[in-house]
Amino acid sequence: MNIAIQASDLDAQRIDGTRVYLKNLLDRFGALAPETKFLLFHKDVFNPALLPPERSNYRPVSIPFPFSWMQTRFAFEIFRVKPNKLFLPIQASPIFIPKEVEVTATIHDLAFKKYPETFPKSHRAKLDFLLRTVLCRADKLIAVSASTRKDILEYFPNILPEKVRVIHHGFDAKFFSKKFSEGELKEMLSRYRLHPKGYILYVGALQPRKNLIRLIEAFTLAKQSGSQEMKLVLAGEAAWLSEGIFGAREKSSYRDDIIFTDRVSFDDLRVLYQGAKLFAFPSLYEGFGLPILEAFASGVPVLTADNSSLPEVGGNAALYCQAKNVLDIAEKLKQLWGDEMLRAELVKRGSERLQYFSWERCAQETLGCIFDSTH
């Protein structure tokens, strides 16, 4: 059997949750289905940090093309090769796919539907087109959370509920559970002008949906009320409409204690997690919320928002805030920063919560969905 996979996102320089998702699936698919041939179609050159493993049943296929790659060059290859199955991991699809090819697609979120103002107008039009195309063409849909499944069925009521299966993300237990000594943390964090347990950490892209302007304002309020030693670290690259986030830092009276790291390596990311006193993720909306699991695995207490998929992921192991209420975010930051017993309890619960999520389970269930023929 041949399974074609649209893997062009692994060429990208910016690493986000959808790319981590595909990388972890490809780390496991080949071993789980050794008799299956996987065709990994991409545009150019894989990002070394996202490089799929070399396996005898993997065939990377680089097919450069200057414009509309998915709708032209990639679609042409699918017609030429006619694989048994096609897996689309990023909620986008060619308009034209051979009818005999069975398509499974992953839907990560409907953020541009729920919060259109957090996306450039041109992005919204493109995302809407791609989503409608993939929903129309896919034989089977994977939603990364029950929250995302609910959104799909709400916005597209003509889709049959049985067509949409929930398969949660996992986390890299081996990578994030490797612990550094206090001395190692001190040395590595010094590059960022940080000390262990001296900062609040956010991990992710810098874009409006992540609610970082309110986080910066809440941090400023928390500092004013007495938590003078705390710093705020925003670990991630600037994405779209990020100017207001940098502007919020400049407006803060504690701007020198707000640190933007820009892109960080996976190794530095692990250090930043383990050195944090708490992890703050007050997003307006998430399809899943992978950084919550990474924080749990790193032994860091989590403050997150009480919306979308975030309670589904965090369960009873996180402290929750109202994403649109700066005062509430500030109060919860102060509470978690100052309450050692609460932090310890959340770390314990976070460790227990991890048993419900793994990339191995995600890969097995995803392959099971792809193999489960609908024809």
N, C-alpha and C positions, 0 to 999 in steps of 0.2 A: 504493500500500500504506500502511496505517496501523499504526504501532507505538505502543502505549500503554506508558508507563513510570511506575512507582510512584516518584515523586520527592519524597515528603513529608519525607524526611530532610534535604533541602536547606532546610527551614524552621528547622531546629534551630539553637540558639545555640552549642552546644558542637560544635567541629569535631574529628572523629576520622577514622580511616583509611577507613572505609566511605563517609563523606560526601565526602572528597577523591577517592575512587575514582569515585563517580557524577558529581561535578563535572567531572572530567577527561574522562570518557566523553562527557558532554553538550557539552563544549567542542569535540568532534571529530565526533560522530555526524552532525550536520546537513550538514557539508561532505563527509563520506565517502559519504553517501547522499542527494544533493540532490533526488531524485525521490520520496523517502519522506516521509510526513507523520508527525511525532512528536508525540504527545499527552502532555504532561508533567503528570500529576495530582499535586496536592499539597493540603495542608489549608488553608493561610492565606497567609502572606507569606514569600517566599524570604529567607533570611539574605543580606544584601548581599555578604558574603564568599564565598557559595556560589552566587551568581546565575548561572543558565545564560545563554549568549549569546542575543542577539536574532537569530533567523534566520527567513526566510520560510517554512521548512518545520517550524518549531517552534510549537506552540500550547500555552502554559501554561494549565492549567485548575485554578483554585482552587475547591475544594469543601469549605468548612468543615462540620464536624459535631462535636457535643460528646462522643461516646463511641464506642468500637470503630470508629473511622473506616475501617480497612481492611476489616473484615468487613461493614460496613454501607454507608456512603456511597460508598466507592471501588468495592466490589463491584457496587453498583447501577449505577454509571456504566459499568462494563465490560459489564454486561448490556445497558445502553441503547445504548452506542456499538458494541459488538461489533467491536473492532479485529481486524485480521488476526493480529496477534501481540501478546503481552504480555511485557515484560521486568521482572522483579522483582530489583532489585539488592541487597537487604538480607536475604536468607534468611528471608522471611516472605511469606505468601500468604493471600488470602481462601480460605475453605473452599469457597465456591461461585463457579465461573467457567464461562462458557459452554463447552460441550464443543468447539465449533468453533474456539475461540481457542487458538492454540498458545502455550505458556508456556515461557520460558527464565528460569532463576533462578540467581543467584550465591550460592554458599555460601562464606563468609569464614573461618569456623573453627568448631570444636566445643569451644571452651574450657570451656563449662559442663558438658560431658560429661567432659572430661579432668581438670578441676580444679573440681568443683562447690563446694568449700568457699570459693572466691574470688568467689562470687556470692551475693547474698541469696536465701533460699529461694523467695520469691515470684517473683524474676526467673527462677530455674531452671525453675519450672513453666511460665511463659509462654514462655520460649525453647524449651523442649522441644515445647510445643504448636505453636508457629510453625514450627519446623524440620520436625517430622513432617508438618505440613500441606503445606508447600512441597515436600518430597521426594515426597509422594504425588501432588500435582497437576502438578508440572513435567514437561514433555515432555523437556527438556534441562537439564542442570545444568552450571554453570561452577564449578570449584574454583580458588581463587586461587593454589594451590601443589600440588605433588605430595603434600606432607605432608597437606594438607587432603583431597585426594582419597582418600588412604590411610585417613584417619580416617572419612570418609563410608562407605567400603566395609567398614570394620571394624565400625562401630557399626550399620550398616544393610545386612547381607549380602544382603538380598533385592533390592537395587538392582543393575541390570545395569551392569557396569563401563563398557560402551560408552556409557552414558547420561551419564557424567561426564567432562568435558573440562577440562584444565588450561590456564588463561590467566593468566599472571603480571601483576601490577600493573606500572605504569611509574613514572616520576618526572618532575618538571618541570625538565628540563635547562636551559632558558633562564633560569628563575627562580633556581635554586640555583647556577648557574655564574657569575652576575654577582658580580664580586669587589669588595670594598671596600678602600680603602687603609687602612694602619695607623692613620692619623690619624682617618679616618671611624669605624673600629671603636672606637677609644678613646673618641671623643665619644659614640657611641651606647650603648656598653656601660656608660658611667659612670652611666647611669640605673638600672642594676641593681647598682651598686657592684662592677663587674667590670673586669678588665683583660684584653686579648688574651692568649691562651694561658695564662691563670691559673686555668682551671677545667675540671672534668669536666662534660659535659652529658648529661642525659637528656631526651628529648622524648616526650610521650604523656600519657594520662590517669593520674591518681593513683588507682589501684585495686590490689587485692591481687595479681592475676595478673602485674602488671608487676614484682613482686619487689623493690619499692623499700625495704622494711624491711631486707632483706639488703644491698642496695646502700648504704644509709646506714651500716649496721654495718661493712661492708667499707671504706667511705671513712674511717670513724673509725679503724680499724686501720691503714690506709695512712698516715694523718696521724701517728699515734703513732710510726710507725717511721721518720719523718724527712722526709716530704714536706710540710713545714709550710706551704708557700705555696699548696697546692692548695685550691680550693673546689669544692663540688658544687652544680650548678644543676639543679633539677627543673622543667622547663618544661611546664606543662600544668595543666588544671583538675582539681579534686577530683571524683571520681566516687563510686561506691558503696564502702562499707566502707573509707574512706580514713583513718579516725581513727587507726589504728595507725601509719600512715606519719608523720603529724604527731607522734604520740607518740614514735616512734623518733628524730625530730629533737631533741625536748626531752631525751631520755635521753643524747644524744651530748655528749661533752665539747667538741665543736667545732660546737655548734649554730649559732653565729654565722656559720660558714662554709658552712652549708647553706641555700641560697636557693630559696624557692618563688616562681615568677613569676606563678602563676595564668594566666589566659588571655592569650595573646600574639597579636599580629597576625602575618600572614604575613611582613611586612617585618621585624619584630623577630625572628621565628623564623630568618630567613636570617642576620641579624646574630649571633644566639646560636650558630648552627652554625659560622659562619666564625671566630668568636672563640675557640672551644673548643680546648683542647689535645688532648682526646680525647672520643669519644662512647661512653657506656656504656649498653648495652641488654640487661641480664641477665634477660630475661623468662622466666617459667616455661613459656610457651607462646604462640606466635603463628601465626595463619593465614598471614601473609605477612611482615610486618616492614618496612613502608614506610620508617620513619625510617632504616634502615640505608642505603638508596639515597640518601636526602637527605643523610646525612653523607658518603657517598662523593662525591656531586656537589659538596659544599661543601669538599672537600679536607681532611677530618678523619678521623684513624684511628679504627677501630671496635673496641670490645670488646663481644662479645655472647655469648649462651649457646649451648651445643652441643645444642640440642633443637629439636623440631618443624621448622618451615620455615626457621629462622634460618641453618643451614649451607647450605641450598638457595639462599638469597638472597645470603649473604655469600661463599660459595665460599672461595677461598684468600686473600681480601682482608681478612679480619677475624681478630682474636685471639679465641679461644674460652675460656669458663670453664664450670664446673659451677654451674648456677643455684642449687642448694640448698646449696652449700658456701661459706660466708662467707669462710673463709680463702683459698680458691682465687680468689674474686673479688678479694679484697684484694691477693693476690700479683700477679694480672694487672693490676690498676690500677697498682700500683707499677712493674711491668715496663714497661708502655706509657708511663707518665708519665716514667720515667727514661731510656728508650732512644730516643734521637733517630733512630738508624739504622732501628730497627724501625718507628717512626712514619712515617718517610719512605717505607719500602718498602710499608707498608700503604696509604698515600695513593696511591702509584703503582698498586698492584694494584686499589685501589678505583676509580680512574679507568678502568682497563681493564675492570673487571667491569660497569660501567654499560652497555656495548655490548649486553648481553643483555636489557636492560629499557628499554621506552619506553611512554609513554601512547599514542603513535600506533599501535604494534604491538598494544597491549592493545585499543584501540578497534576496529581493523580486525578482529582475531580475534573480538572479542565480537560485532560486527555479523555477521561470517561465520557464527558459531554461531546467532545469532538468525534469520538468513535461511535457513539450511540446514533446509529443511522435513523434518519427520519424518512428515508425514501423507501 
